[in-house]
Amino acid sequence: LADGAPQRFECDLAARDGATRVVETAVVALGGGEVLFALRDMTATRARQDALRDQQAATLANRAKSEFLSRVSHEMRTPLNAVIGFTQLLRLSPEGAGPAQLSDFTDHVLRASQQLLALVNDLLDLQRVEENRLALDCRPLALQPLVEAVFELLRPLAEQHGVVLRNEVGADATVFA
């Protein structure tokens, strides 16, 4: 205060009616031992700032939720398309398909269905994590079998569109999941 520059600070004060008021206090040394105090009620300003901050947080959360739902929808569509595709193939030629081909088709449907179930279970686990009802147990996981399983699901669609799938993941590659 000795240099005459105002010093400002905010504090919360309890009003007589029990409400909390946000007060900005400015203190200035006037010289000759005199000090000037100025008080300003900042409650409404703080409320507007808090409301704006809450609105921005809600907007970000909504954007993140939309992006998450978009990605989950994509992840669910892939195995669901495999189930639909192989079921349609079975329906088109039930008599013409030999036992090996029927077994292959049903294996694809089973794997895609299991992938869908795993995804739904993962979503439920995510909800439990958010509620602090599930502890994560991360460990190394072999990546090669996962990539092969995805390729098995995607191979019919890739072949239909002339896309060649190539797995370049090393046999010893792992992820921590």
N, CA and C atoms as an extended XYZ file, in Angstrom:
531
Properties=species:S:1:pos:R:3:atomname:S:1:resname:S:1:resid:I:1 pbc="F F F"
N         0.809       -1.202        0.000 N   LEU     1
C         0.000        0.000        0.000 CA  LEU     1
C         0.847        1.259        0.000 C   LEU     1
N         2.105        1.148        0.289 N   ALA     2
C         2.946        2.331        0.433 CA  ALA     2
C         3.101        3.088       -0.874 C   ALA     2
N         3.005        2.426       -2.020 N   ASP     3
C         3.260        3.125       -3.268 CA  ASP     3
C         2.029        3.797       -3.865 C   ASP     3
N         0.878        3.666       -3.248 N   GLY     4
C        -0.335        4.319       -3.728 CA  GLY     4
C        -1.095        3.527       -4.765 C   GLY     4
N        -0.586        2.366       -5.146 N   ALA     5
C        -1.290        1.521       -6.114 CA  ALA     5
C        -2.419        0.797       -5.397 C   ALA     5
N        -3.583        0.742       -6.018 N   PRO     6
C        -4.707        0.049       -5.364 CA  PRO     6
C        -4.453       -1.454       -5.291 C   PRO     6
N        -4.836       -2.028       -4.220 N   GLN     7
C        -4.767       -3.476       -4.017 CA  GLN     7
C        -6.212       -3.983       -4.035 C   GLN     7
N        -6.479       -4.996       -4.833 N   ARG     8
C        -7.842       -5.517       -4.967 CA  ARG     8
C        -7.871       -6.990       -4.559 C   ARG     8
N        -8.976       -7.359       -3.951 N   PHE     9
C        -9.201       -8.766       -3.644 CA  PHE     9
C       -10.691       -8.990       -3.478 C   PHE     9
N       -11.089      -10.252       -3.669 N   GLU    10
C       -12.493      -10.631       -3.500 CA  GLU    10
C       -12.602      -11.528       -2.289 C   GLU    10
N       -13.739      -11.412       -1.637 N   CYS    11
C       -13.995      -12.319       -0.519 CA  CYS    11
C       -15.494      -12.576       -0.436 C   CYS    11
N       -15.847      -13.674        0.178 N   ASP    12
C       -17.248      -14.014        0.401 CA  ASP    12
C       -17.612      -13.561        1.802 C   ASP    12
N       -18.706      -12.821        1.904 N   LEU    13
C       -19.172      -12.322        3.200 CA  LEU    13
C       -20.578      -12.836        3.447 C   LEU    13
N       -20.871      -13.136        4.685 N   ALA    14
C       -22.208      -13.569        5.054 CA  ALA    14
C       -23.042      -12.339        5.376 C   ALA    14
N       -24.174      -12.181        4.663 N   ALA    15
C       -25.082      -11.066        4.912 CA  ALA    15
C       -25.939      -11.379        6.137 C   ALA    15
N       -26.607      -10.367        6.645 N   ARG    16
C       -27.444      -10.565        7.843 CA  ARG    16
C       -28.555      -11.576        7.604 C   ARG    16
N       -29.043      -11.627        6.365 N   ASP    17
C       -30.124      -12.576        6.062 CA  ASP    17
C       -29.620      -14.001        5.844 C   ASP    17
N       -28.306      -14.221        5.982 N   GLY    18
C       -27.721      -15.555        5.845 CA  GLY    18
C       -27.184      -15.836        4.450 C   GLY    18
N       -27.500      -14.969        3.492 N   ALA    19
C       -27.010      -15.161        2.129 CA  ALA    19
C       -25.525      -14.819        2.061 C   ALA    19
N       -24.841      -15.442        1.140 N   THR    20
C       -23.422      -15.143        0.931 CA  THR    20
C       -23.300      -14.136       -0.200 C   THR    20
N       -22.553      -13.087        0.020 N   ARG    21
C       -22.320      -12.047       -0.979 CA  ARG    21
C       -20.850      -12.069       -1.366 C   ARG    21
N       -20.574      -11.888       -2.630 N   VAL    22
C       -19.205      -11.788       -3.123 CA  VAL    22
C       -18.878      -10.299       -3.166 C   VAL    22
N       -17.832       -9.920       -2.456 N   VAL    23
C       -17.478       -8.503       -2.353 CA  VAL    23
C       -16.058       -8.298       -2.851 C   VAL    23
N       -15.901       -7.318       -3.758 N   GLU    24
C       -14.577       -6.912       -4.200 CA  GLU    24
C       -14.166       -5.734       -3.325 C   GLU    24
N       -12.988       -5.829       -2.784 N   THR    25
C       -12.471       -4.769       -1.922 CA  THR    25
C       -11.246       -4.166       -2.596 C   THR    25
N       -11.244       -2.841       -2.684 N   ALA    26
C       -10.084       -2.123       -3.208 CA  ALA    26
C        -9.548       -1.259       -2.080 C   ALA    26
N        -8.263       -1.312       -1.858 N   VAL    27
C        -7.613       -0.552       -0.791 CA  VAL    27
C        -6.517        0.296       -1.425 C   VAL    27
N        -6.536        1.599       -1.112 N   VAL    28
C        -5.532        2.519       -1.660 CA  VAL    28
C        -4.991        3.366       -0.513 C   VAL    28
N        -3.665        3.462       -0.445 N   ALA    29
C        -3.038        4.353        0.532 CA  ALA    29
C        -3.058        5.762       -0.049 C   ALA    29
N        -3.667        6.711        0.688 N   LEU    30
C        -3.794        8.076        0.203 CA  LEU    30
C        -2.636        8.967        0.645 C   LEU    30
N        -1.870        8.512        1.561 N   GLY    31
C        -0.788        9.319        2.113 CA  GLY    31
C        -1.223        9.927        3.437 C   GLY    31
N        -0.274       10.327        4.212 N   GLY    32
C        -0.562       10.925        5.506 CA  GLY    32
C        -1.253        9.949        6.453 C   GLY    32
N        -1.043        8.664        6.229 N   GLY    33
C        -1.637        7.667        7.102 CA  GLY    33
C        -3.087        7.355        6.774 C   GLY    33
N        -3.644        7.960        5.728 N   GLU    34
C        -5.032        7.692        5.370 CA  GLU    34
C        -5.108        6.564        4.346 C   GLU    34
N        -6.154        5.749        4.480 N   VAL    35
C        -6.392        4.612        3.585 CA  VAL    35
C        -7.833        4.685        3.114 C   VAL    35
N        -8.046        4.441        1.844 N   LEU    36
C        -9.390        4.441        1.285 CA  LEU    36
C        -9.778        2.994        0.982 C   LEU    36
N       -10.947        2.614        1.478 N   PHE    37
C       -11.510        1.303        1.205 CA  PHE    37
C       -12.726        1.500        0.307 C   PHE    37
N       -12.812        0.715       -0.750 N   ALA    38
C       -14.005        0.726       -1.605 CA  ALA    38
C       -14.505       -0.702       -1.701 C   ALA    38
N       -15.781       -0.881       -1.453 N   LEU    39
C       -16.399       -2.204       -1.516 CA  LEU    39
C       -17.420       -2.219       -2.651 C   LEU    39
N       -17.430       -3.316       -3.402 N   ARG    40
C       -18.396       -3.436       -4.483 CA  ARG    40
C       -18.977       -4.848       -4.456 C   ARG    40
N       -20.301       -4.931       -4.512 N   ASP    41
C       -20.993       -6.223       -4.510 CA  ASP    41
C       -20.818       -6.864       -5.886 C   ASP    41
N       -20.131       -7.984       -5.929 N   MET    42
C       -19.842       -8.692       -7.177 CA  MET    42
C       -20.653       -9.986       -7.307 C   MET    42
N       -21.665      -10.144       -6.479 N   THR    43
C       -22.430      -11.391       -6.449 CA  THR    43
C       -23.053      -11.696       -7.818 C   THR    43
N       -23.706      -10.709       -8.423 N   ALA    44
C       -24.356      -10.937       -9.717 CA  ALA    44
C       -23.317      -11.222      -10.802 C   ALA    44
N       -22.198      -10.505      -10.764 N   THR    45
C       -21.140      -10.727      -11.755 CA  THR    45
C       -20.574      -12.131      -11.618 C   THR    45
N       -20.318      -12.545      -10.399 N   ARG    46
C       -19.800      -13.903      -10.165 CA  ARG    46
C       -20.812      -14.941      -10.626 C   ARG    46
N       -22.094      -14.703      -10.366 N   ALA    47
C       -23.134      -15.643      -10.786 CA  ALA    47
C       -23.153      -15.769      -12.314 C   ALA    47
N       -23.006      -14.630      -13.023 N   ARG    48
C       -22.968      -14.680      -14.491 CA  ARG    48
C       -21.732      -15.449      -14.968 C   ARG    48
N       -20.592      -15.200      -14.331 N   GLN    49
C       -19.365      -15.910      -14.712 CA  GLN    49
C       -19.511      -17.407      -14.468 C   GLN    49
N       -20.078      -17.771      -13.336 N   ASP    50
C       -20.295      -19.193      -13.028 CA  ASP    50
C       -21.259      -19.827      -14.016 C   ASP    50
N       -22.322      -19.097      -14.363 N   ALA    51
C       -23.300      -19.621      -15.318 CA  ALA    51
C       -22.659      -19.816      -16.690 C   ALA    51
N       -21.830      -18.868      -17.110 N   LEU    52
C       -21.137      -18.987      -18.388 CA  LEU    52
C       -20.178      -20.178      -18.375 C   LEU    52
N       -19.448      -20.338      -17.298 N   ARG    53
C       -18.512      -21.459      -17.167 CA  ARG    53
C       -19.278      -22.785      -17.182 C   ARG    53
N       -20.417      -22.841      -16.488 N   ASP    54
C       -21.228      -24.061      -16.482 CA  ASP    54
C       -21.781      -24.365      -17.870 C   ASP    54
N       -22.196      -23.306      -18.585 N   GLN    55
C       -22.719      -23.488      -19.938 CA  GLN    55
C       -21.624      -24.003      -20.872 C   GLN    55
N       -20.420      -23.468      -20.756 N   GLN    56
C       -19.310      -23.928      -21.586 CA  GLN    56
C       -18.966      -25.383      -21.274 C   GLN    56
N       -18.984      -25.741      -19.995 N   ALA    57
C       -18.705      -27.125      -19.607 CA  ALA    57
C       -19.783      -28.064      -20.149 C   ALA    57
N       -21.039      -27.623      -20.091 N   ALA    58
C       -22.132      -28.447      -20.612 CA  ALA    58
C       -22.011      -28.619      -22.121 C   ALA    58
N       -21.610      -27.564      -22.812 N   THR    59
C       -21.426      -27.643      -24.260 CA  THR    59
C       -20.315      -28.622      -24.612 C   THR    59
N       -19.199      -28.538      -23.885 N   LEU    60
C       -18.094      -29.475      -24.125 CA  LEU    60
C       -18.507      -30.908      -23.821 C   LEU    60
N       -19.234      -31.097      -22.730 N   ALA    61
C       -19.684      -32.445      -22.367 CA  ALA    61
C       -20.640      -32.991      -23.426 C   ALA    61
N       -21.518      -32.140      -23.928 N   ASN    62
C       -22.460      -32.570      -24.951 CA  ASN    62
C       -21.736      -32.935      -26.238 C   ASN    62
N       -20.724      -32.152      -26.601 N   ARG    63
C       -19.929      -32.443      -27.798 CA  ARG    63
C       -19.182      -33.772      -27.626 C   ARG    63
N       -18.613      -33.985      -26.438 N   ALA    64
C       -17.894      -35.239      -26.176 CA  ALA    64
C       -18.856      -36.426      -26.220 C   ALA    64
N       -20.050      -36.243      -25.667 N   LYS    65
C       -21.054      -37.317      -25.691 CA  LYS    65
C       -21.447      -37.651      -27.119 C   LYS    65
N       -21.656      -36.625      -27.941 N   SER    66
C       -22.032      -36.860      -29.337 CA  SER    66
C       -20.929      -37.602      -30.083 C   SER    66
N       -19.684      -37.209      -29.867 N   GLU    67
C       -18.560      -37.881      -30.519 CA  GLU    67
C       -18.458      -39.331      -30.042 C   GLU    67
N       -18.649      -39.541      -28.745 N   PHE    68
C       -18.600      -40.889      -28.183 CA  PHE    68
C       -19.692      -41.758      -28.804 C   PHE    68
N       -20.917      -41.246      -28.870 N   LEU    69
C       -22.021      -42.023      -29.442 CA  LEU    69
C       -21.777      -42.324      -30.915 C   LEU    69
N       -21.184      -41.386      -31.625 N   SER    70
C       -20.867      -41.621      -33.031 CA  SER    70
C       -19.867      -42.765      -33.172 C   SER    70
N       -18.845      -42.755      -32.334 N   ARG    71
C       -17.840      -43.828      -32.408 CA  ARG    71
C       -18.409      -45.172      -31.984 C   ARG    71
N       -19.226      -45.175      -30.932 N   VAL    72
C       -19.831      -46.429      -30.478 CA  VAL    72
C       -20.751      -46.984      -31.562 C   VAL    72
N       -21.512      -46.097      -32.200 N   SER    73
C       -22.401      -46.547      -33.272 CA  SER    73
C       -21.599      -47.208      -34.384 C   SER    73
N       -20.477      -46.598      -34.740 N   HIS    74
C       -19.619      -47.179      -35.778 CA  HIS    74
C       -19.091      -48.548      -35.332 C   HIS    74
N       -18.632      -48.633      -34.086 N   GLU    75
C       -18.092      -49.895      -33.571 CA  GLU    75
C       -19.158      -50.988      -33.529 C   GLU    75
N       -20.406      -50.615      -33.307 N   MET    76
C       -21.483      -51.609      -33.264 CA  MET    76
C       -21.915      -52.010      -34.675 C   MET    76
N       -21.848      -51.070      -35.616 N   ARG    77
C       -22.276      -51.363      -36.985 CA  ARG    77
C       -21.409      -52.426      -37.648 C   ARG    77
N       -20.119      -52.409      -37.385 N   THR    78
C       -19.217      -53.343      -38.062 CA  THR    78
C       -19.600      -54.801      -37.792 C   THR    78
N       -19.671      -55.240      -36.538 N   PRO    79
C       -20.071      -56.639      -36.320 CA  PRO    79
C       -21.531      -56.898      -36.690 C   PRO    79
N       -22.375      -55.888      -36.531 N   LEU    80
C       -23.777      -56.080      -36.891 CA  LEU    80
C       -23.923      -56.296      -38.393 C   LEU    80
N       -23.147      -55.567      -39.181 N   ASN    81
C       -23.162      -55.785      -40.635 CA  ASN    81
C       -22.684      -57.188      -40.982 C   ASN    81
N       -21.700      -57.695      -40.242 N   ALA    82
C       -21.232      -59.066      -40.487 CA  ALA    82
C       -22.346      -60.069      -40.186 C   ALA    82
N       -23.042      -59.871      -39.084 N   VAL    83
C       -24.157      -60.771      -38.736 CA  VAL    83
C       -25.217      -60.729      -39.837 C   VAL    83
N       -25.584      -59.531      -40.245 N   ILE    84
C       -26.618      -59.385      -41.277 CA  ILE    84
C       -26.156      -60.004      -42.594 C   ILE    84
N       -24.911      -59.701      -42.994 N   GLY    85
C       -24.402      -60.211      -44.266 CA  GLY    85
C       -24.364      -61.730      -44.322 C   GLY    85
N       -23.815      -62.350      -43.297 N   PHE    86
C       -23.723      -63.812      -43.311 CA  PHE    86
C       -25.094      -64.459      -43.152 C   PHE    86
N       -25.995      -63.818      -42.421 N   THR    87
C       -27.353      -64.349      -42.295 CA  THR    87
C       -28.063      -64.283      -43.650 C   THR    87
N       -27.859      -63.188      -44.382 N   GLN    88
C       -28.451      -63.080      -45.718 CA  GLN    88
C       -27.883      -64.149      -46.651 C   GLN    88
N       -26.582      -64.397      -46.580 N   LEU    89
C       -25.991      -65.453      -47.408 CA  LEU    89
C       -26.601      -66.810      -47.082 C   LEU    89
N       -26.790      -67.084      -45.798 N   LEU    90
C       -27.405      -68.355      -45.398 CA  LEU    90
C       -28.834      -68.449      -45.920 C   LEU    90
N       -29.528      -67.356      -45.896 N   ARG    91
C       -30.923      -67.342      -46.318 CA  ARG    91
C       -31.048      -67.497      -47.838 C   ARG    91
N       -30.112      -66.922      -48.598 N   LEU    92
C       -30.167      -66.975      -50.059 CA  LEU    92
C       -29.916      -68.373      -50.607 C   LEU    92
N       -29.010      -69.103      -49.953 N   SER    93
C       -28.687      -70.424      -50.491 CA  SER    93
C       -28.571      -71.467      -49.390 C   SER    93
N       -29.687      -71.737      -48.675 N   PRO    94
C       -29.593      -72.743      -47.605 CA  PRO    94
C       -29.330      -74.153      -48.131 C   PRO    94
N       -29.892      -74.484      -49.316 N   GLU    95
C       -29.688      -75.834      -49.844 CA  GLU    95
C       -28.340      -75.944      -50.542 C   GLU    95
N       -27.905      -74.854      -51.187 N   GLY    96
C       -26.692      -74.892      -51.981 CA  GLY    96
C       -25.416      -74.833      -51.160 C   GLY    96
N       -25.532      -74.423      -49.938 N   ALA    97
C       -24.334      -74.307      -49.107 CA  ALA    97
C       -23.998      -75.654      -48.493 C   ALA    97
N       -22.755      -76.043      -48.620 N   GLY    98
C       -22.315      -77.302      -48.028 CA  GLY    98
C       -22.062      -77.143      -46.540 C   GLY    98
N       -21.858      -78.250      -45.848 N   PRO    99
C       -21.635      -78.196      -44.400 CA  PRO    99
C       -20.446      -77.319      -44.004 C   PRO    99
N       -19.385      -77.347      -44.781 N   ALA   100
C       -18.204      -76.530      -44.448 CA  ALA   100
C       -18.533      -75.051      -44.577 C   ALA   100
N       -19.258      -74.696      -45.644 N   GLN   101
C       -19.615      -73.291      -45.845 CA  GLN   101
C       -20.612      -72.827      -44.779 C   GLN   101
N       -21.579      -73.680      -44.454 N   LEU   102
C       -22.532      -73.344      -43.383 CA  LEU   102
C       -21.798      -73.133      -42.063 C   LEU   102
N       -20.863      -74.001      -41.786 N   SER   103
C       -20.078      -73.872      -40.555 CA  SER   103
C       -19.278      -72.575      -40.553 C   SER   103
N       -18.685      -72.237      -41.703 N   ASP   104
C       -17.911      -70.998      -41.824 CA  ASP   104
C       -18.799      -69.779      -41.599 C   ASP   104
N       -19.973      -69.770      -42.244 N   PHE   105
C       -20.901      -68.644      -42.092 CA  PHE   105
C       -21.363      -68.505      -40.644 C   PHE   105
N       -21.735      -69.623      -40.039 N   THR   106
C       -22.225      -69.537      -38.655 CA  THR   106
C       -21.103      -69.144      -37.698 C   THR   106
N       -19.865      -69.551      -38.011 N   ASP   107
C       -18.738      -69.102      -37.182 CA  ASP   107
C       -18.576      -67.585      -37.253 C   ASP   107
N       -18.723      -67.030      -38.455 N   HIS   108
C       -18.641      -65.575      -38.618 CA  HIS   108
C       -19.750      -64.878      -37.825 C   HIS   108
N       -20.956      -65.399      -37.924 N   VAL   109
C       -22.091      -64.802      -37.198 CA  VAL   109
C       -21.845      -64.889      -35.696 C   VAL   109
N       -21.357      -66.023      -35.246 N   LEU   110
C       -21.088      -66.192      -33.820 CA  LEU   110
C       -20.022      -65.211      -33.337 C   LEU   110
N       -18.924      -65.082      -34.091 N   ARG   111
C       -17.854      -64.158      -33.680 CA  ARG   111
C       -18.343      -62.697      -33.669 C   ARG   111
N       -19.102      -62.321      -34.678 N   ALA   112
C       -19.619      -60.958      -34.730 CA  ALA   112
C       -20.587      -60.709      -33.575 C   ALA   112
N       -21.410      -61.689      -33.265 N   SER   113
C       -22.346      -61.557      -32.139 CA  SER   113
C       -21.593      -61.442      -30.819 C   SER   113
N       -20.547      -62.225      -30.680 N   GLN   114
C       -19.735      -62.138      -29.459 CA  GLN   114
C       -19.056      -60.779      -29.348 C   GLN   114
N       -18.626      -60.229      -30.493 N   GLN   115
C       -18.007      -58.909      -30.481 CA  GLN   115
C       -19.025      -57.848      -30.060 C   GLN   115
N       -20.246      -57.966      -30.582 N   LEU   116
C       -21.307      -57.031      -30.169 CA  LEU   116
C       -21.586      -57.136      -28.674 C   LEU   116
N       -21.665      -58.356      -28.174 N   LEU   117
C       -21.910      -58.556      -26.753 CA  LEU   117
C       -20.769      -57.972      -25.924 C   LEU   117
N       -19.546      -58.173      -26.369 N   ALA   118
C       -18.388      -57.616      -25.651 CA  ALA   118
C       -18.454      -56.087      -25.630 C   ALA   118
N       -18.865      -55.487      -26.748 N   LEU   119
C       -18.978      -54.030      -26.809 CA  LEU   119
C       -20.043      -53.528      -25.844 C   LEU   119
N       -21.184      -54.186      -25.816 N   VAL   120
C       -22.241      -53.794      -24.879 CA  VAL   120
C       -21.747      -53.956      -23.441 C   VAL   120
N       -21.056      -55.046      -23.158 N   ASN   121
C       -20.507      -55.247      -21.808 CA  ASN   121
C       -19.483      -54.173      -21.458 C   ASN   121
N       -18.666      -53.779      -22.440 N   ASP   122
C       -17.701      -52.699      -22.212 CA  ASP   122
C       -18.406      -51.393      -21.884 C   ASP   122
N       -19.500      -51.121      -22.589 N   LEU   123
C       -20.271      -49.902      -22.292 CA  LEU   123
C       -20.841      -49.944      -20.879 C   LEU   123
N       -21.340      -51.092      -20.484 N   LEU   124
C       -21.867      -51.228      -19.119 CA  LEU   124
C       -20.744      -51.085      -18.098 C   LEU   124
N       -19.566      -51.632      -18.408 N   ASP   125
C       -18.411      -51.468      -17.511 CA  ASP   125
C       -18.008      -50.007      -17.405 C   ASP   125
N       -18.062      -49.291      -18.521 N   LEU   126
C       -17.732      -47.866      -18.504 CA  LEU   126
C       -18.667      -47.113      -17.565 C   LEU   126
N       -19.947      -47.451      -17.612 N   GLN   127
C       -20.908      -46.820      -16.704 CA  GLN   127
C       -20.565      -47.147      -15.253 C   GLN   127
N       -20.174      -48.380      -14.988 N   ARG   128
C       -19.800      -48.764      -13.617 CA  ARG   128
C       -18.547      -48.016      -13.158 C   ARG   128
N       -17.600      -47.811      -14.075 N   VAL   129
C       -16.390      -47.057      -13.736 CA  VAL   129
C       -16.763      -45.624      -13.361 C   VAL   129
N       -17.651      -45.011      -14.151 N   GLU   130
C       -18.085      -43.646      -13.854 CA  GLU   130
C       -18.742      -43.559      -12.480 C   GLU   130
N       -19.418      -44.610      -12.093 N   GLU   131
C       -20.104      -44.627      -10.792 CA  GLU   131
C       -19.204      -45.158       -9.676 C   GLU   131
N       -17.924      -45.381       -9.992 N   ASN   132
C       -16.962      -45.937       -9.024 CA  ASN   132
C       -17.419      -47.284       -8.480 C   ASN   132
N       -18.041      -48.085       -9.349 N   ARG   133
C       -18.485      -49.410       -8.942 CA  ARG   133
C       -17.681      -50.523       -9.601 C   ARG   133
N       -16.616      -50.156      -10.335 N   LEU   134
C       -15.818      -51.161      -11.018 CA  LEU   134
C       -14.364      -50.728      -11.008 C   LEU   134
N       -13.526      -51.628      -10.604 N   ALA   135
C       -12.085      -51.351      -10.638 CA  ALA   135
C       -11.521      -51.945      -11.924 C   ALA   135
N       -10.644      -51.207      -12.584 N   LEU   136
C       -10.025      -51.699      -13.809 CA  LEU   136
C        -8.840      -52.593      -13.470 C   LEU   136
N        -8.703      -53.665      -14.222 N   ASP   137
C        -7.597      -54.594      -14.045 CA  ASP   137
C        -6.862      -54.701      -15.381 C   ASP   137
N        -5.970      -53.763      -15.636 N   CYS   138
C        -5.253      -53.724      -16.916 CA  CYS   138
C        -4.093      -54.703      -16.904 C   CYS   138
N        -3.867      -55.327      -18.068 N   ARG   139
C        -2.763      -56.277      -18.216 CA  ARG   139
C        -2.377      -56.354      -19.683 C   ARG   139
N        -1.191      -56.874      -19.968 N   PRO   140
C        -0.782      -56.996      -21.377 CA  PRO   140
C        -1.719      -57.949      -22.127 C   PRO   140
N        -2.029      -57.569      -23.360 N   LEU   141
C        -2.946      -58.350      -24.180 CA  LEU   141
C        -2.309      -58.516      -25.557 C   LEU   141
N        -2.286      -59.744      -26.049 N   ALA   142
C        -1.704      -60.011      -27.368 CA  ALA   142
C        -2.545      -59.335      -28.441 C   ALA   142
N        -1.902      -58.568      -29.297 N   LEU   143
C        -2.597      -57.779      -30.308 CA  LEU   143
C        -2.935      -58.598      -31.557 C   LEU   143
N        -2.077      -59.536      -31.921 N   GLN   144
C        -2.257      -60.329      -33.143 CA  GLN   144
C        -3.633      -61.014      -33.217 C   GLN   144
N        -4.083      -61.734      -32.179 N   PRO   145
C        -5.395      -62.387      -32.274 CA  PRO   145
C        -6.546      -61.392      -32.411 C   PRO   145
N        -6.408      -60.224      -31.824 N   LEU   146
C        -7.462      -59.218      -31.940 CA  LEU   146
C        -7.559      -58.693      -33.369 C   LEU   146
N        -6.414      -58.424      -33.965 N   VAL   147
C        -6.401      -57.927      -35.342 CA  VAL   147
C        -6.962      -58.999      -36.280 C   VAL   147
N        -6.587      -60.239      -36.069 N   GLU   148
C        -7.101      -61.333      -36.907 CA  GLU   148
C        -8.620      -61.452      -36.777 C   GLU   148
N        -9.138      -61.301      -35.567 N   ALA   149
C       -10.588      -61.385      -35.360 CA  ALA   149
C       -11.306      -60.256      -36.102 C   ALA   149
N       -10.741      -59.068      -36.071 N   VAL   150
C       -11.336      -57.938      -36.797 CA  VAL   150
C       -11.270      -58.190      -38.303 C   VAL   150
N       -10.138      -58.698      -38.774 N   PHE   151
C       -10.005      -58.996      -40.200 CA  PHE   151
C       -11.027      -60.041      -40.645 C   PHE   151
N       -11.274      -61.032      -39.820 N   GLU   152
C       -12.267      -62.056      -40.165 CA  GLU   152
C       -13.636      -61.430      -40.359 C   GLU   152
N       -13.953      -60.461      -39.503 N   LEU   153
C       -15.248      -59.800      -39.621 CA  LEU   153
C       -15.314      -58.895      -40.853 C   LEU   153
N       -14.211      -58.241      -41.166 N   LEU   154
C       -14.195      -57.271      -42.258 CA  LEU   154
C       -13.911      -57.882      -43.622 C   LEU   154
N       -13.321      -59.084      -43.659 N   ARG   155
C       -12.867      -59.678      -44.916 CA  ARG   155
C       -13.974      -59.768      -45.975 C   ARG   155
N       -15.173      -60.250      -45.675 N   PRO   156
C       -16.209      -60.339      -46.729 CA  PRO   156
C       -16.546      -58.967      -47.322 C   PRO   156
N       -16.680      -57.962      -46.492 N   LEU   157
C       -16.994      -56.624      -46.976 CA  LEU   157
C       -15.821      -56.047      -47.772 C   LEU   157
N       -14.606      -56.293      -47.298 N   ALA   158
C       -13.417      -55.811      -48.003 CA  ALA   158
C       -13.322      -56.458      -49.386 C   ALA   158
N       -13.539      -57.771      -49.457 N   GLU   159
C       -13.476      -58.468      -50.742 CA  GLU   159
C       -14.549      -57.965      -51.692 C   GLU   159
N       -15.723      -57.690      -51.149 N   GLN   160
C       -16.826      -57.194      -51.963 CA  GLN   160
C       -16.473      -55.862      -52.627 C   GLN   160
N       -15.662      -55.056      -51.953 N   HIS   161
C       -15.282      -53.739      -52.470 CA  HIS   161
C       -13.857      -53.711      -53.043 C   HIS   161
N       -13.252      -54.877      -53.181 N   GLY   162
C       -11.933      -54.954      -53.765 CA  GLY   162
C       -10.820      -54.414      -52.878 C   GLY   162
N       -11.016      -54.449      -51.592 N   VAL   163
C       -10.013      -53.960      -50.646 CA  VAL   163
C        -9.223      -55.146      -50.119 C   VAL   163
N        -7.911      -55.013      -50.124 N   VAL   164
C        -7.037      -56.063      -49.616 CA  VAL   164
C        -6.637      -55.703      -48.185 C   VAL   164
N        -6.890      -56.612      -47.275 N   LEU   165
C        -6.502      -56.410      -45.876 CA  LEU   165
C        -5.147      -57.061      -45.650 C   LEU   165
N        -4.264      -56.346      -44.998 N   ARG   166
C        -2.932      -56.878      -44.729 CA  ARG   166
C        -2.608      -56.634      -43.254 C   ARG   166
N        -2.313      -57.695      -42.554 N   ASN   167
C        -1.993      -57.616      -41.131 CA  ASN   167
C        -0.479      -57.552      -40.978 C   ASN   167
N         0.013      -56.418      -40.488 N   GLU   168
C         1.444      -56.243      -40.297 CA  GLU   168
C         1.809      -56.148      -38.823 C   GLU   168
N         0.908      -56.599      -37.964 N   VAL   169
C         1.171      -56.582      -36.523 CA  VAL   169
C         2.059      -57.770      -36.190 C   VAL   169
N         3.143      -57.518      -35.486 N   GLY   170
C         4.054      -58.584      -35.105 CA  GLY   170
C         3.411      -59.582      -34.170 C   GLY   170
N         3.864      -60.813      -34.229 N   ALA   171
C         3.285      -61.875      -33.408 CA  ALA   171
C         3.447      -61.605      -31.921 C   ALA   171
N         4.474      -60.843      -31.538 N   ASP   172
C         4.702      -60.584      -30.112 CA  ASP   172
C         4.189      -59.223      -29.671 C   ASP   172
N         3.448      -58.506      -30.524 N   ALA   173
C         2.938      -57.175      -30.172 CA  ALA   173
C         1.866      -57.294      -29.097 C   ALA   173
N         1.950      -56.444      -28.096 N   THR   174
C         0.948      -56.432      -27.032 CA  THR   174
C         0.493      -55.000      -26.778 C   THR   174
N        -0.674      -54.896      -26.187 N   VAL   175
C        -1.196      -53.611      -25.710 CA  VAL   175
C        -1.535      -53.792      -24.243 C   VAL   175
N        -1.490      -52.717      -23.513 N   PHE   176
C        -1.849      -52.763      -22.103 CA  PHE   176
C        -3.291      -52.328      -21.988 C   PHE   176
N        -4.174      -53.270      -21.725 N   ALA   177
C        -5.612      -52.966      -21.677 CA  ALA   177
C        -6.289      -53.732      -20.573 C   ALA   177
